[in-house]
Amino acid sequence: RKPGLVCEQLVRQMGGLQGCRVFKIAGVRKLIEEFGPEQTFKRCDAMRLIADIDPATKRARFDAYENLYLEPRDKSHLKPSDAFTHLLKRGVFRVGIKLECTSCHLSFWRELDEVKTVVACEYCGREFNVAPQLDGDKWVYRPSGLFGRGDHQEGGVPVALTLQQLDTVLHSQSIFSLPALNLTPITAQIEKCETDFVILNQDFHGRVQLVIGECKMNQEITEDDVRHLSKVADVFPPDRF
């Protein structure tokens, strides 16, 4: 269940399932996908990706999310800057500065909390005064925490967003969910496979509702995915599930 543990930690980092609703914004998902753990970007890059301009109409696709609630705000419509600020508060990205060593002239990144007047170069070890380099263009961002991993959070973002949607729809019912399970047959007629999430719910008549799901970020659900999970669903007695 290692991928499942990554997803669970991601949900905790976002403050719970409902904190994952920011992933509804397509531009936010693009921003997360765009930059790897060692890559940096400027605030203007984040605004461009989150706004998600349609090349045909020149309109921001972000407009579709202007009524999305992320946290209390003093204006009626959500803006790309609000979404980015929310991501910063949740530790999805962290801010730092890109410095150039005055000795070896190589550039390196230093997190905001680690910036001092005199710093040592990561490459040659020489110390230099950073004050002359402190201008607005130097401040940059990079992925942090789970989002700083190079494995795309093991597919945790689409799973967390799907569970958030189901939590919203089924909020009045008691549900049990598990992300990312490896399924291996013992006696059941299934193929060894993985499922991105499993949800169990029981109605007032004792009938169990079982959801076995597959989530993708930028890929298609394959025929193999459908065959594997269909076989899993078929082994549960239909009079009870």
VEXDREN-2710 file (C-alpha; in Angstrom, 1 decimal):
% VEXDREN-2710
k/r/px/py/pz
1/ARG/0.0/0.0/0.0
2/LYS/3.0/2.4/-0.4
3/PRO/1.2/4.5/-3.1
4/GLY/-1.8/4.6/-0.8
5/LEU/0.3/5.9/2.0
6/VAL/1.6/8.7/-0.2
7/CYS/-2.0/9.6/-1.1
8/GLU/-3.0/9.6/2.6
9/GLN/-0.1/11.9/3.4
10/LEU/-1.0/14.2/0.5
11/VAL/-4.5/14.5/1.9
12/ARG/-3.2/15.3/5.3
13/GLN/-0.9/18.0/3.9
14/MET/-3.9/19.6/2.2
15/GLY/-5.9/19.7/5.4
16/GLY/-8.2/16.8/4.7
17/LEU/-10.2/15.7/1.6
18/GLN/-12.0/18.9/1.3
19/GLY/-8.7/20.7/1.2
20/CYS/-8.0/18.9/-2.1
21/ARG/-10.7/20.8/-4.0
22/VAL/-8.0/23.2/-5.2
23/PHE/-7.0/20.3/-7.5
24/LYS/-10.2/20.8/-9.4
25/ILE/-8.5/23.8/-11.1
26/ALA/-6.9/22.5/-14.3
27/GLY/-4.2/25.2/-14.2
28/VAL/-3.2/24.1/-10.7
29/ARG/-2.7/20.5/-11.9
30/LYS/-0.7/21.8/-14.8
31/LEU/1.5/23.8/-12.4
32/ILE/2.2/20.7/-10.3
33/GLU/3.0/18.6/-13.3
34/GLU/5.1/21.2/-15.0
35/PHE/8.0/21.5/-12.5
36/GLY/10.1/18.7/-11.0
37/PRO/11.7/18.7/-7.6
38/GLU/14.9/20.6/-8.6
39/GLN/13.2/23.1/-10.9
40/THR/12.3/26.6/-10.0
41/PHE/9.8/29.1/-11.4
42/LYS/8.7/32.7/-10.9
43/ARG/5.4/33.9/-9.7
44/CYS/4.5/35.1/-13.1
45/ASP/5.0/31.5/-14.4
46/ALA/2.6/30.2/-11.8
47/MET/0.0/32.9/-12.7
48/ARG/0.2/32.0/-16.4
49/LEU/-0.2/28.3/-15.8
50/ILE/-3.0/28.6/-13.3
51/ALA/-4.9/31.1/-15.5
52/ASP/-4.7/28.5/-18.3
53/ILE/-5.3/30.8/-21.3
54/ASP/-7.2/29.2/-24.2
55/PRO/-5.1/29.8/-27.3
56/ALA/-8.2/29.9/-29.5
57/THR/-10.3/32.3/-27.6
58/LYS/-7.5/34.0/-25.5
59/ARG/-9.8/33.6/-22.5
60/ALA/-8.6/32.3/-19.2
61/ARG/-10.1/28.8/-18.5
62/PHE/-9.6/29.7/-14.8
63/ASP/-12.9/31.7/-15.1
64/ALA/-14.8/28.4/-14.7
65/TYR/-13.5/28.2/-11.1
66/GLU/-14.1/31.7/-10.0
67/ASN/-16.9/30.6/-7.6
68/LEU/-14.8/27.7/-6.1
69/TYR/-14.4/28.0/-2.3
70/LEU/-10.9/27.3/-1.0
71/GLU/-10.8/29.5/2.2
72/PRO/-12.5/32.6/3.5
73/ARG/-11.9/35.6/1.1
74/ASP/-13.0/39.2/1.0
75/LYS/-14.0/39.2/-2.6
76/SER/-16.7/37.5/-4.6
77/HIS/-14.6/35.7/-7.2
78/LEU/-11.5/33.5/-6.9
79/LYS/-8.4/34.7/-8.7
80/PRO/-5.3/32.7/-9.9
81/SER/-3.3/34.6/-7.2
82/ASP/-5.7/33.3/-4.5
83/ALA/-5.2/29.7/-5.7
84/PHE/-1.5/30.1/-5.7
85/THR/-1.5/31.6/-2.2
86/HIS/-3.6/28.7/-1.0
87/LEU/-1.0/26.3/-2.4
88/LEU/1.8/28.2/-0.6
89/LYS/-0.1/28.0/2.7
90/ARG/-0.4/24.2/2.3
91/GLY/3.3/23.8/1.6
92/VAL/2.8/22.6/-2.0
93/PHE/5.5/25.1/-3.0
94/ARG/8.1/27.0/-1.1
95/VAL/9.8/30.3/-1.9
96/GLY/13.6/30.9/-2.1
97/ILE/16.2/32.8/-4.0
98/LYS/18.4/31.9/-6.9
99/LEU/21.9/33.1/-6.2
100/GLU/25.1/33.2/-8.3
101/CYS/28.4/32.5/-6.7
102/THR/30.8/35.4/-7.1
103/SER/33.7/33.0/-7.3
104/CYS/32.7/30.1/-9.5
105/HIS/29.7/31.9/-11.1
106/LEU/27.4/28.8/-10.8
107/SER/23.8/29.4/-9.8
108/PHE/22.1/27.6/-6.9
109/TRP/18.8/27.8/-5.0
110/ARG/18.5/28.7/-1.3
111/GLU/15.3/28.4/0.7
112/LEU/14.0/31.7/2.2
113/ASP/14.6/30.5/5.8
114/GLU/18.2/29.7/4.9
115/VAL/19.1/33.0/3.3
116/LYS/21.7/35.0/5.3
117/THR/23.8/38.1/4.4
118/VAL/26.8/35.8/3.8
119/VAL/26.2/32.3/2.3
120/ALA/28.5/29.5/1.2
121/CYS/28.3/28.4/-2.4
122/GLU/26.9/24.8/-2.8
123/TYR/29.6/24.0/-5.4
124/CYS/32.9/25.6/-4.5
125/GLY/32.2/26.4/-0.8
126/ARG/33.4/30.0/-1.1
127/GLU/31.4/32.5/1.0
128/PHE/30.0/35.7/-0.6
129/ASN/27.7/38.6/0.3
130/VAL/24.2/38.1/-1.3
131/ALA/23.0/41.7/-0.7
132/PRO/23.9/42.9/-4.2
133/GLN/21.8/40.1/-5.7
134/LEU/18.6/40.8/-3.7
135/ASP/16.2/42.1/-6.3
136/GLY/12.6/41.1/-7.3
137/ASP/13.6/38.8/-10.1
138/LYS/15.7/36.5/-7.9
139/TRP/12.8/35.2/-5.8
140/VAL/11.6/31.9/-7.1
141/TYR/9.5/28.9/-6.1
142/ARG/10.0/25.2/-6.2
143/PRO/7.8/22.1/-5.3
144/SER/7.9/21.2/-1.6
145/GLY/7.1/18.1/0.6
146/LEU/5.4/15.4/-1.3
147/PHE/5.1/17.7/-4.3
148/GLY/8.9/17.8/-4.4
149/ARG/9.1/14.1/-5.2
150/GLY/10.0/13.1/-8.7
151/ASP/7.3/10.4/-8.9
152/HIS/4.2/12.7/-9.5
153/GLN/3.1/11.8/-6.0
154/GLU/2.5/8.3/-7.3
155/GLY/-0.8/9.4/-8.8
156/GLY/-2.1/10.7/-5.6
157/VAL/-3.5/14.0/-7.0
158/PRO/-6.3/12.5/-9.1
159/VAL/-7.1/9.9/-6.4
160/ALA/-7.4/12.6/-3.7
161/LEU/-9.6/14.8/-6.0
162/THR/-11.9/11.8/-6.8
163/LEU/-12.2/11.0/-3.1
164/GLN/-12.9/14.6/-2.3
165/GLN/-15.8/14.6/-4.9
166/LEU/-17.2/11.4/-3.4
167/ASP/-16.9/12.8/0.1
168/THR/-18.9/15.8/-1.0
169/VAL/-21.6/13.7/-2.6
170/LEU/-21.8/11.1/0.2
171/HIS/-21.1/13.4/3.1
172/SER/-24.3/12.4/4.9
173/GLN/-23.4/8.7/4.8
174/SER/-20.7/6.8/6.6
175/ILE/-18.1/5.6/4.1
176/PHE/-14.8/3.7/4.4
177/SER/-12.1/4.4/1.8
178/LEU/-8.7/3.0/1.0
179/PRO/-6.4/4.4/-1.7
180/ALA/-4.1/2.3/-3.8
181/LEU/-4.3/-1.4/-3.1
182/ASN/-2.5/-4.4/-4.8
183/LEU/-5.0/-7.2/-5.5
184/THR/-3.7/-10.7/-5.7
185/PRO/-6.0/-13.7/-6.3
186/ILE/-6.1/-16.6/-3.7
187/THR/-9.3/-18.4/-4.8
188/ALA/-11.2/-15.7/-6.7
189/GLN/-11.1/-15.6/-10.5
190/ILE/-9.3/-12.3/-10.9
191/GLU/-6.0/-11.2/-12.3
192/LYS/-3.2/-9.7/-10.2
193/CYS/-3.8/-5.9/-10.5
194/GLU/-3.9/-2.6/-8.7
195/THR/-6.8/-0.3/-7.8
196/ASP/-6.4/3.4/-7.1
197/PHE/-9.1/3.4/-4.5
198/VAL/-11.7/1.3/-2.8
199/ILE/-14.8/2.7/-1.1
200/LEU/-17.3/0.8/1.0
201/ASN/-20.7/2.1/2.1
202/GLN/-23.7/0.4/3.7
203/ASP/-27.3/1.5/3.2
204/PHE/-30.2/1.2/5.7
205/HIS/-31.2/-2.2/4.4
206/GLY/-27.7/-3.7/4.9
207/ARG/-26.8/-3.8/1.3
208/VAL/-23.1/-2.9/0.7
209/GLN/-22.1/-0.4/-2.0
210/LEU/-18.6/-1.1/-3.2
211/VAL/-16.6/1.2/-5.5
212/ILE/-13.4/0.0/-7.1
213/GLY/-11.7/2.8/-9.1
214/GLU/-8.9/3.7/-11.4
215/CYS/-7.7/7.3/-11.7
216/LYS/-5.4/8.9/-14.3
217/MET/-3.9/12.4/-14.5
218/ASN/-3.1/12.8/-18.1
219/GLN/-3.5/9.3/-19.5
220/GLU/-6.3/7.1/-20.8
221/ILE/-8.1/4.3/-18.9
222/THR/-6.8/1.2/-20.8
223/GLU/-8.7/-1.9/-21.8
224/ASP/-6.5/-3.8/-19.3
225/ASP/-7.6/-1.5/-16.5
226/VAL/-11.3/-2.1/-17.3
227/ARG/-10.8/-5.9/-17.7
228/HIS/-8.9/-6.2/-14.4
229/LEU/-11.3/-4.2/-12.3
230/SER/-14.4/-5.7/-14.0
231/LYS/-13.3/-9.2/-13.0
232/VAL/-12.8/-7.9/-9.4
233/ALA/-16.3/-6.5/-9.3
234/ASP/-17.8/-9.7/-10.7
235/VAL/-16.6/-11.8/-7.9
236/PHE/-18.8/-10.0/-5.3
237/PRO/-22.3/-11.6/-4.9
238/PRO/-24.8/-9.2/-6.6
239/ASP/-27.5/-9.9/-4.0
240/ARG/-25.4/-8.4/-1.3
241/PHE/-23.2/-5.8/-3.2
END
